[in-house]
Amino acid sequence: MVLVAGIAGPVILFELITFLVYNKTENNIAAIILISIGGISGILLAELIRRKYGLEIFFARIYGANEMDKKD
């Protein structure tokens, strides 16, 4: 699951950049390179999160209760 969460951000960012570059230049090679960079950076980010924090702690921070949820 962390793999999907880590990959999504960079891939979406590089897809938007690729869309803009391809519309201006129509260069297939540049588009493939940019999409590949997005995928590889997403995988590396997901692996970094998994190794540094672990899955349980990472998802506990995302989905756990925070101070804003507490009512007076």
PyMOL Python script that loads the backbone (N, CA, C, O; Angstrom):
from pymol import cmd

cmd.read_pdbstr("""\
ATOM      1  N   MET A   1       0.815  -1.197   0.000  1.00  0.00           N
ATOM      2  CA  MET A   1       0.000   0.000   0.000  1.00  0.00           C
ATOM      3  C   MET A   1       0.858   1.258   0.000  1.00  0.00           C
ATOM      4  O   MET A   1       0.535   2.244  -0.664  1.00  0.00           O
ATOM      5  N   VAL A   2       1.961   1.213   0.758  1.00  0.00           N
ATOM      6  CA  VAL A   2       2.819   2.386   0.772  1.00  0.00           C
ATOM      7  C   VAL A   2       3.459   2.576  -0.594  1.00  0.00           C
ATOM      8  O   VAL A   2       3.764   3.699  -0.995  1.00  0.00           O
ATOM      9  N   LEU A   3       3.659   1.487  -1.297  1.00  0.00           N
ATOM     10  CA  LEU A   3       4.209   1.587  -2.642  1.00  0.00           C
ATOM     11  C   LEU A   3       3.285   2.403  -3.531  1.00  0.00           C
ATOM     12  O   LEU A   3       3.754   3.244  -4.298  1.00  0.00           O
ATOM     13  N   VAL A   4       2.000   2.174  -3.442  1.00  0.00           N
ATOM     14  CA  VAL A   4       1.034   2.922  -4.236  1.00  0.00           C
ATOM     15  C   VAL A   4       0.998   4.377  -3.800  1.00  0.00           C
ATOM     16  O   VAL A   4       0.955   5.271  -4.646  1.00  0.00           O
ATOM     17  N   ALA A   5       1.014   4.635  -2.485  1.00  0.00           N
ATOM     18  CA  ALA A   5       0.975   6.010  -1.990  1.00  0.00           C
ATOM     19  C   ALA A   5       2.234   6.771  -2.373  1.00  0.00           C
ATOM     20  O   ALA A   5       2.161   7.951  -2.714  1.00  0.00           O
ATOM     21  N   GLY A   6       3.375   6.120  -2.324  1.00  0.00           N
ATOM     22  CA  GLY A   6       4.626   6.780  -2.666  1.00  0.00           C
ATOM     23  C   GLY A   6       4.782   7.022  -4.151  1.00  0.00           C
ATOM     24  O   GLY A   6       5.368   8.024  -4.559  1.00  0.00           O
ATOM     25  N   ILE A   7       4.272   6.128  -4.955  1.00  0.00           N
ATOM     26  CA  ILE A   7       4.403   6.260  -6.398  1.00  0.00           C
ATOM     27  C   ILE A   7       3.457   7.320  -6.956  1.00  0.00           C
ATOM     28  O   ILE A   7       3.798   7.993  -7.928  1.00  0.00           O
ATOM     29  N   ALA A   8       2.304   7.477  -6.375  1.00  0.00           N
ATOM     30  CA  ALA A   8       1.260   8.331  -6.948  1.00  0.00           C
ATOM     31  C   ALA A   8       1.705   9.773  -7.134  1.00  0.00           C
ATOM     32  O   ALA A   8       1.474  10.350  -8.197  1.00  0.00           O
ATOM     33  N   GLY A   9       2.331  10.363  -6.142  1.00  0.00           N
ATOM     34  CA  GLY A   9       2.705  11.774  -6.223  1.00  0.00           C
ATOM     35  C   GLY A   9       3.674  12.082  -7.351  1.00  0.00           C
ATOM     36  O   GLY A   9       3.358  12.897  -8.217  1.00  0.00           O
ATOM     37  N   PRO A  10       4.845  11.456  -7.370  1.00  0.00           N
ATOM     38  CA  PRO A  10       5.791  11.750  -8.454  1.00  0.00           C
ATOM     39  C   PRO A  10       5.277  11.387  -9.843  1.00  0.00           C
ATOM     40  O   PRO A  10       5.544  12.101 -10.810  1.00  0.00           O
ATOM     41  N   VAL A  11       4.546  10.291  -9.948  1.00  0.00           N
ATOM     42  CA  VAL A  11       4.045   9.876 -11.267  1.00  0.00           C
ATOM     43  C   VAL A  11       3.034  10.898 -11.789  1.00  0.00           C
ATOM     44  O   VAL A  11       3.083  11.267 -12.963  1.00  0.00           O
ATOM     45  N   ILE A  12       2.138  11.349 -10.951  1.00  0.00           N
ATOM     46  CA  ILE A  12       1.154  12.341 -11.385  1.00  0.00           C
ATOM     47  C   ILE A  12       1.844  13.645 -11.770  1.00  0.00           C
ATOM     48  O   ILE A  12       1.495  14.261 -12.777  1.00  0.00           O
ATOM     49  N   LEU A  13       2.819  14.065 -10.971  1.00  0.00           N
ATOM     50  CA  LEU A  13       3.559  15.290 -11.281  1.00  0.00           C
ATOM     51  C   LEU A  13       4.270  15.173 -12.627  1.00  0.00           C
ATOM     52  O   LEU A  13       4.178  16.077 -13.457  1.00  0.00           O
ATOM     53  N   PHE A  14       4.976  14.070 -12.847  1.00  0.00           N
ATOM     54  CA  PHE A  14       5.691  13.906 -14.105  1.00  0.00           C
ATOM     55  C   PHE A  14       4.752  13.668 -15.281  1.00  0.00           C
ATOM     56  O   PHE A  14       5.099  13.996 -16.415  1.00  0.00           O
ATOM     57  N   GLU A  15       3.571  13.103 -15.037  1.00  0.00           N
ATOM     58  CA  GLU A  15       2.599  12.975 -16.129  1.00  0.00           C
ATOM     59  C   GLU A  15       2.110  14.342 -16.580  1.00  0.00           C
ATOM     60  O   GLU A  15       1.939  14.575 -17.777  1.00  0.00           O
ATOM     61  N   LEU A  16       1.882  15.248 -15.637  1.00  0.00           N
ATOM     62  CA  LEU A  16       1.474  16.607 -16.011  1.00  0.00           C
ATOM     63  C   LEU A  16       2.579  17.323 -16.782  1.00  0.00           C
ATOM     64  O   LEU A  16       2.316  17.989 -17.783  1.00  0.00           O
ATOM     65  N   ILE A  17       3.811  17.184 -16.312  1.00  0.00           N
ATOM     66  CA  ILE A  17       4.943  17.793 -17.017  1.00  0.00           C
ATOM     67  C   ILE A  17       5.080  17.189 -18.408  1.00  0.00           C
ATOM     68  O   ILE A  17       5.322  17.904 -19.381  1.00  0.00           O
ATOM     69  N   THR A  18       4.925  15.866 -18.501  1.00  0.00           N
ATOM     70  CA  THR A  18       5.017  15.188 -19.795  1.00  0.00           C
ATOM     71  C   THR A  18       3.928  15.663 -20.738  1.00  0.00           C
ATOM     72  O   THR A  18       4.178  15.870 -21.925  1.00  0.00           O
ATOM     73  N   PHE A  19       2.736  15.836 -20.224  1.00  0.00           N
ATOM     74  CA  PHE A  19       1.622  16.322 -21.046  1.00  0.00           C
ATOM     75  C   PHE A  19       1.946  17.692 -21.628  1.00  0.00           C
ATOM     76  O   PHE A  19       1.713  17.939 -22.811  1.00  0.00           O
ATOM     77  N   LEU A  20       2.482  18.581 -20.799  1.00  0.00           N
ATOM     78  CA  LEU A  20       2.826  19.920 -21.280  1.00  0.00           C
ATOM     79  C   LEU A  20       3.962  19.876 -22.301  1.00  0.00           C
ATOM     80  O   LEU A  20       3.894  20.544 -23.333  1.00  0.00           O
ATOM     81  N   VAL A  21       4.995  19.103 -22.023  1.00  0.00           N
ATOM     82  CA  VAL A  21       6.134  19.009 -22.940  1.00  0.00           C
ATOM     83  C   VAL A  21       5.717  18.372 -24.258  1.00  0.00           C
ATOM     84  O   VAL A  21       6.122  18.833 -25.325  1.00  0.00           O
ATOM     85  N   TYR A  22       4.914  17.319 -24.195  1.00  0.00           N
ATOM     86  CA  TYR A  22       4.507  16.627 -25.421  1.00  0.00           C
ATOM     87  C   TYR A  22       3.611  17.514 -26.292  1.00  0.00           C
ATOM     88  O   TYR A  22       3.705  17.478 -27.519  1.00  0.00           O
ATOM     89  N   ASN A  23       2.745  18.307 -25.658  1.00  0.00           N
ATOM     90  CA  ASN A  23       1.893  19.204 -26.445  1.00  0.00           C
ATOM     91  C   ASN A  23       2.696  20.282 -27.152  1.00  0.00           C
ATOM     92  O   ASN A  23       2.311  20.729 -28.232  1.00  0.00           O
ATOM     93  N   LYS A  24       3.814  20.709 -26.556  1.00  0.00           N
ATOM     94  CA  LYS A  24       4.640  21.747 -27.182  1.00  0.00           C
ATOM     95  C   LYS A  24       5.557  21.169 -28.259  1.00  0.00           C
ATOM     96  O   LYS A  24       5.727  21.770 -29.319  1.00  0.00           O
ATOM     97  N   THR A  25       6.155  19.990 -27.986  1.00  0.00           N
ATOM     98  CA  THR A  25       7.193  19.483 -28.885  1.00  0.00           C
ATOM     99  C   THR A  25       6.792  18.234 -29.663  1.00  0.00           C
ATOM    100  O   THR A  25       7.382  17.961 -30.709  1.00  0.00           O
ATOM    101  N   GLU A  26       5.819  17.473 -29.196  1.00  0.00           N
ATOM    102  CA  GLU A  26       5.408  16.189 -29.776  1.00  0.00           C
ATOM    103  C   GLU A  26       6.590  15.232 -29.903  1.00  0.00           C
ATOM    104  O   GLU A  26       6.716  14.505 -30.888  1.00  0.00           O
ATOM    105  N   ASN A  27       7.447  15.247 -28.895  1.00  0.00           N
ATOM    106  CA  ASN A  27       8.633  14.384 -28.860  1.00  0.00           C
ATOM    107  C   ASN A  27       8.323  13.158 -28.010  1.00  0.00           C
ATOM    108  O   ASN A  27       8.179  13.260 -26.791  1.00  0.00           O
ATOM    109  N   ASN A  28       8.220  11.993 -28.661  1.00  0.00           N
ATOM    110  CA  ASN A  28       7.888  10.755 -27.955  1.00  0.00           C
ATOM    111  C   ASN A  28       8.995  10.321 -27.000  1.00  0.00           C
ATOM    112  O   ASN A  28       8.711   9.824 -25.911  1.00  0.00           O
ATOM    113  N   ILE A  29      10.239  10.502 -27.393  1.00  0.00           N
ATOM    114  CA  ILE A  29      11.373  10.080 -26.560  1.00  0.00           C
ATOM    115  C   ILE A  29      11.371  10.856 -25.243  1.00  0.00           C
ATOM    116  O   ILE A  29      11.553  10.268 -24.178  1.00  0.00           O
ATOM    117  N   ALA A  30      11.168  12.161 -25.309  1.00  0.00           N
ATOM    118  CA  ALA A  30      11.143  12.978 -24.094  1.00  0.00           C
ATOM    119  C   ALA A  30       9.989  12.563 -23.193  1.00  0.00           C
ATOM    120  O   ALA A  30      10.132  12.530 -21.970  1.00  0.00           O
ATOM    121  N   ALA A  31       8.851  12.249 -23.789  1.00  0.00           N
ATOM    122  CA  ALA A  31       7.698  11.823 -22.998  1.00  0.00           C
ATOM    123  C   ALA A  31       7.984  10.514 -22.271  1.00  0.00           C
ATOM    124  O   ALA A  31       7.651  10.372 -21.095  1.00  0.00           O
ATOM    125  N   ILE A  32       8.591   9.571 -22.956  1.00  0.00           N
ATOM    126  CA  ILE A  32       8.917   8.281 -22.337  1.00  0.00           C
ATOM    127  C   ILE A  32       9.935   8.457 -21.220  1.00  0.00           C
ATOM    128  O   ILE A  32       9.824   7.821 -20.172  1.00  0.00           O
ATOM    129  N   ILE A  33      10.922   9.314 -21.437  1.00  0.00           N
ATOM    130  CA  ILE A  33      11.940   9.567 -20.415  1.00  0.00           C
ATOM    131  C   ILE A  33      11.320  10.209 -19.182  1.00  0.00           C
ATOM    132  O   ILE A  33      11.627   9.807 -18.060  1.00  0.00           O
ATOM    133  N   LEU A  34      10.456  11.196 -19.370  1.00  0.00           N
ATOM    134  CA  LEU A  34       9.828  11.871 -18.230  1.00  0.00           C
ATOM    135  C   LEU A  34       8.918  10.930 -17.441  1.00  0.00           C
ATOM    136  O   LEU A  34       8.922  10.957 -16.210  1.00  0.00           O
ATOM    137  N   ILE A  35       8.146  10.110 -18.128  1.00  0.00           N
ATOM    138  CA  ILE A  35       7.285   9.144 -17.437  1.00  0.00           C
ATOM    139  C   ILE A  35       8.133   8.138 -16.665  1.00  0.00           C
ATOM    140  O   ILE A  35       7.787   7.754 -15.548  1.00  0.00           O
ATOM    141  N   SER A  36       9.243   7.714 -17.263  1.00  0.00           N
ATOM    142  CA  SER A  36      10.138   6.771 -16.581  1.00  0.00           C
ATOM    143  C   SER A  36      10.759   7.395 -15.331  1.00  0.00           C
ATOM    144  O   SER A  36      10.855   6.740 -14.293  1.00  0.00           O
ATOM    145  N   ILE A  37      11.174   8.637 -15.424  1.00  0.00           N
ATOM    146  CA  ILE A  37      11.733   9.329 -14.260  1.00  0.00           C
ATOM    147  C   ILE A  37      10.699   9.411 -13.148  1.00  0.00           C
ATOM    148  O   ILE A  37      11.029   9.201 -11.981  1.00  0.00           O
ATOM    149  N   GLY A  38       9.455   9.713 -13.494  1.00  0.00           N
ATOM    150  CA  GLY A  38       8.388   9.774 -12.498  1.00  0.00           C
ATOM    151  C   GLY A  38       8.150   8.435 -11.827  1.00  0.00           C
ATOM    152  O   GLY A  38       7.982   8.374 -10.609  1.00  0.00           O
ATOM    153  N   GLY A  39       8.134   7.378 -12.594  1.00  0.00           N
ATOM    154  CA  GLY A  39       7.924   6.045 -12.019  1.00  0.00           C
ATOM    155  C   GLY A  39       9.068   5.601 -11.126  1.00  0.00           C
ATOM    156  O   GLY A  39       8.850   5.059 -10.042  1.00  0.00           O
ATOM    157  N   ILE A  40      10.289   5.833 -11.587  1.00  0.00           N
ATOM    158  CA  ILE A  40      11.454   5.438 -10.786  1.00  0.00           C
ATOM    159  C   ILE A  40      11.548   6.252  -9.513  1.00  0.00           C
ATOM    160  O   ILE A  40      11.825   5.699  -8.449  1.00  0.00           O
ATOM    161  N   SER A  41      11.321   7.561  -9.598  1.00  0.00           N
ATOM    162  CA  SER A  41      11.375   8.379  -8.383  1.00  0.00           C
ATOM    163  C   SER A  41      10.251   8.012  -7.412  1.00  0.00           C
ATOM    164  O   SER A  41      10.439   8.082  -6.198  1.00  0.00           O
ATOM    165  N   GLY A  42       9.099   7.626  -7.926  1.00  0.00           N
ATOM    166  CA  GLY A  42       8.012   7.179  -7.060  1.00  0.00           C
ATOM    167  C   GLY A  42       8.347   5.897  -6.329  1.00  0.00           C
ATOM    168  O   GLY A  42       8.057   5.758  -5.141  1.00  0.00           O
ATOM    169  N   ILE A  43       8.955   4.962  -7.033  1.00  0.00           N
ATOM    170  CA  ILE A  43       9.361   3.709  -6.402  1.00  0.00           C
ATOM    171  C   ILE A  43      10.417   3.963  -5.341  1.00  0.00           C
ATOM    172  O   ILE A  43      10.349   3.391  -4.253  1.00  0.00           O
ATOM    173  N   LEU A  44      11.392   4.810  -5.640  1.00  0.00           N
ATOM    174  CA  LEU A  44      12.434   5.130  -4.664  1.00  0.00           C
ATOM    175  C   LEU A  44      11.856   5.822  -3.435  1.00  0.00           C
ATOM    176  O   LEU A  44      12.271   5.533  -2.312  1.00  0.00           O
ATOM    177  N   LEU A  45      10.901   6.735  -3.634  1.00  0.00           N
ATOM    178  CA  LEU A  45      10.264   7.416  -2.508  1.00  0.00           C
ATOM    179  C   LEU A  45       9.487   6.438  -1.639  1.00  0.00           C
ATOM    180  O   LEU A  45       9.557   6.507  -0.412  1.00  0.00           O
ATOM    181  N   ALA A  46       8.752   5.534  -2.260  1.00  0.00           N
ATOM    182  CA  ALA A  46       7.995   4.541  -1.504  1.00  0.00           C
ATOM    183  C   ALA A  46       8.915   3.626  -0.702  1.00  0.00           C
ATOM    184  O   ALA A  46       8.616   3.289   0.443  1.00  0.00           O
ATOM    185  N   GLU A  47      10.019   3.231  -1.296  1.00  0.00           N
ATOM    186  CA  GLU A  47      10.973   2.367  -0.600  1.00  0.00           C
ATOM    187  C   GLU A  47      11.643   3.112   0.551  1.00  0.00           C
ATOM    188  O   GLU A  47      11.886   2.526   1.605  1.00  0.00           O
ATOM    189  N   LEU A  48      11.941   4.379   0.364  1.00  0.00           N
ATOM    190  CA  LEU A  48      12.520   5.187   1.438  1.00  0.00           C
ATOM    191  C   LEU A  48      11.562   5.293   2.621  1.00  0.00           C
ATOM    192  O   LEU A  48      11.979   5.143   3.770  1.00  0.00           O
ATOM    193  N   ILE A  49      10.301   5.545   2.355  1.00  0.00           N
ATOM    194  CA  ILE A  49       9.299   5.630   3.418  1.00  0.00           C
ATOM    195  C   ILE A  49       9.174   4.303   4.133  1.00  0.00           C
ATOM    196  O   ILE A  49       9.090   4.267   5.360  1.00  0.00           O
ATOM    197  N   ARG A  50       9.160   3.205   3.382  1.00  0.00           N
ATOM    198  CA  ARG A  50       9.023   1.885   3.988  1.00  0.00           C
ATOM    199  C   ARG A  50      10.205   1.564   4.898  1.00  0.00           C
ATOM    200  O   ARG A  50      10.023   1.035   5.994  1.00  0.00           O
ATOM    201  N   ARG A  51      11.401   1.881   4.448  1.00  0.00           N
ATOM    202  CA  ARG A  51      12.591   1.568   5.250  1.00  0.00           C
ATOM    203  C   ARG A  51      12.749   2.495   6.450  1.00  0.00           C
ATOM    204  O   ARG A  51      13.142   2.050   7.527  1.00  0.00           O
ATOM    205  N   LYS A  52      12.450   3.763   6.276  1.00  0.00           N
ATOM    206  CA  LYS A  52      12.695   4.739   7.338  1.00  0.00           C
ATOM    207  C   LYS A  52      11.650   4.656   8.446  1.00  0.00           C
ATOM    208  O   LYS A  52      12.002   4.680   9.626  1.00  0.00           O
ATOM    209  N   TYR A  53      10.378   4.561   8.087  1.00  0.00           N
ATOM    210  CA  TYR A  53       9.309   4.609   9.072  1.00  0.00           C
ATOM    211  C   TYR A  53       8.647   3.259   9.315  1.00  0.00           C
ATOM    212  O   TYR A  53       8.188   3.000  10.427  1.00  0.00           O
ATOM    213  N   GLY A  54       8.587   2.421   8.340  1.00  0.00           N
ATOM    214  CA  GLY A  54       7.828   1.184   8.445  1.00  0.00           C
ATOM    215  C   GLY A  54       6.375   1.443   8.077  1.00  0.00           C
ATOM    216  O   GLY A  54       5.891   2.571   8.166  1.00  0.00           O
ATOM    217  N   LEU A  55       5.700   0.407   7.671  1.00  0.00           N
ATOM    218  CA  LEU A  55       4.326   0.570   7.198  1.00  0.00           C
ATOM    219  C   LEU A  55       3.352   0.959   8.300  1.00  0.00           C
ATOM    220  O   LEU A  55       2.486   1.809   8.096  1.00  0.00           O
ATOM    221  N   GLU A  56       3.494   0.333   9.476  1.00  0.00           N
ATOM    222  CA  GLU A  56       2.537   0.596  10.552  1.00  0.00           C
ATOM    223  C   GLU A  56       2.601   2.039  11.010  1.00  0.00           C
ATOM    224  O   GLU A  56       1.566   2.684  11.172  1.00  0.00           O
ATOM    225  N   ILE A  57       3.794   2.550  11.219  1.00  0.00           N
ATOM    226  CA  ILE A  57       3.939   3.929  11.711  1.00  0.00           C
ATOM    227  C   ILE A  57       3.505   4.922  10.640  1.00  0.00           C
ATOM    228  O   ILE A  57       2.839   5.911  10.946  1.00  0.00           O
ATOM    229  N   PHE A  58       3.873   4.669   9.394  1.00  0.00           N
ATOM    230  CA  PHE A  58       3.506   5.576   8.316  1.00  0.00           C
ATOM    231  C   PHE A  58       1.992   5.716   8.193  1.00  0.00           C
ATOM    232  O   PHE A  58       1.471   6.829   8.126  1.00  0.00           O
ATOM    233  N   PHE A  59       1.284   4.583   8.164  1.00  0.00           N
ATOM    234  CA  PHE A  59      -0.166   4.649   8.037  1.00  0.00           C
ATOM    235  C   PHE A  59      -0.840   5.125   9.310  1.00  0.00           C
ATOM    236  O   PHE A  59      -1.912   5.726   9.245  1.00  0.00           O
ATOM    237  N   ALA A  60      -0.244   4.874  10.459  1.00  0.00           N
ATOM    238  CA  ALA A  60      -0.811   5.393  11.705  1.00  0.00           C
ATOM    239  C   ALA A  60      -0.769   6.912  11.709  1.00  0.00           C
ATOM    240  O   ALA A  60      -1.695   7.557  12.200  1.00  0.00           O
ATOM    241  N   ARG A  61       0.286   7.486  11.172  1.00  0.00           N
ATOM    242  CA  ARG A  61       0.376   8.947  11.089  1.00  0.00           C
ATOM    243  C   ARG A  61      -0.634   9.515  10.113  1.00  0.00           C
ATOM    244  O   ARG A  61      -1.191  10.589  10.343  1.00  0.00           O
ATOM    245  N   ILE A  62      -0.871   8.808   9.036  1.00  0.00           N
ATOM    246  CA  ILE A  62      -1.810   9.309   8.033  1.00  0.00           C
ATOM    247  C   ILE A  62      -3.251   9.154   8.496  1.00  0.00           C
ATOM    248  O   ILE A  62      -4.026  10.109   8.445  1.00  0.00           O
ATOM    249  N   TYR A  63      -3.613   7.956   8.947  1.00  0.00           N
ATOM    250  CA  TYR A  63      -5.007   7.649   9.223  1.00  0.00           C
ATOM    251  C   TYR A  63      -5.369   7.687  10.698  1.00  0.00           C
ATOM    252  O   TYR A  63      -6.541   7.532  11.041  1.00  0.00           O
ATOM    253  N   GLY A  64      -4.407   7.888  11.573  1.00  0.00           N
ATOM    254  CA  GLY A  64      -4.687   7.890  13.008  1.00  0.00           C
ATOM    255  C   GLY A  64      -5.411   9.149  13.432  1.00  0.00           C
ATOM    256  O   GLY A  64      -5.488  10.132  12.694  1.00  0.00           O
ATOM    257  N   ALA A  65      -5.941   9.090  14.645  1.00  0.00           N
ATOM    258  CA  ALA A  65      -6.628  10.250  15.211  1.00  0.00           C
ATOM    259  C   ALA A  65      -5.602  11.353  15.498  1.00  0.00           C
ATOM    260  O   ALA A  65      -4.480  11.084  15.927  1.00  0.00           O
ATOM    261  N   ASN A  66      -6.004  12.560  15.257  1.00  0.00           N
ATOM    262  CA  ASN A  66      -5.129  13.679  15.584  1.00  0.00           C
ATOM    263  C   ASN A  66      -5.840  14.620  16.552  1.00  0.00           C
ATOM    264  O   ASN A  66      -6.988  14.379  16.924  1.00  0.00           O
ATOM    265  N   GLU A  67      -5.177  15.663  16.949  1.00  0.00           N
ATOM    266  CA  GLU A  67      -5.728  16.573  17.957  1.00  0.00           C
ATOM    267  C   GLU A  67      -6.927  17.350  17.439  1.00  0.00           C
ATOM    268  O   GLU A  67      -7.753  17.804  18.231  1.00  0.00           O
ATOM    269  N   MET A  68      -7.037  17.509  16.138  1.00  0.00           N
ATOM    270  CA  MET A  68      -8.166  18.242  15.581  1.00  0.00           C
ATOM    271  C   MET A  68      -9.466  17.436  15.704  1.00  0.00           C
ATOM    272  O   MET A  68     -10.553  18.014  15.702  1.00  0.00           O
ATOM    273  N   ASP A  69      -9.359  16.119  15.808  1.00  0.00           N
ATOM    274  CA  ASP A  69     -10.550  15.281  15.919  1.00  0.00           C
ATOM    275  C   ASP A  69     -11.171  15.332  17.297  1.00  0.00           C
ATOM    276  O   ASP A  69     -12.353  15.025  17.451  1.00  0.00           O
ATOM    277  N   LYS A  70     -10.402  15.711  18.299  1.00  0.00           N
ATOM    278  CA  LYS A  70     -10.911  15.744  19.674  1.00  0.00           C
ATOM    279  C   LYS A  70     -11.865  16.907  19.850  1.00  0.00           C
ATOM    280  O   LYS A  70     -11.623  18.012  19.364  1.00  0.00           O
ATOM    281  N   LYS A  71     -12.944  16.642  20.548  1.00  0.00           N
ATOM    282  CA  LYS A  71     -13.931  17.681  20.824  1.00  0.00           C
ATOM    283  C   LYS A  71     -13.833  18.091  22.273  1.00  0.00           C
ATOM    284  O   LYS A  71     -13.512  17.276  23.137  1.00  0.00           O
ATOM    285  N   ASP A  72     -14.104  19.338  22.537  1.00  0.00           N
ATOM    286  CA  ASP A  72     -14.055  19.834  23.920  1.00  0.00           C
ATOM    287  C   ASP A  72     -15.255  19.387  24.730  1.00  0.00           C
ATOM    288  O   ASP A  72     -15.361  19.720  25.910  1.00  0.00           O
TER     289      ASP A  72
END
""", "prot")
cmd.dss("prot")
cmd.show_as("cartoon", "prot")
cmd.util.cbc("prot")
cmd.orient("prot")
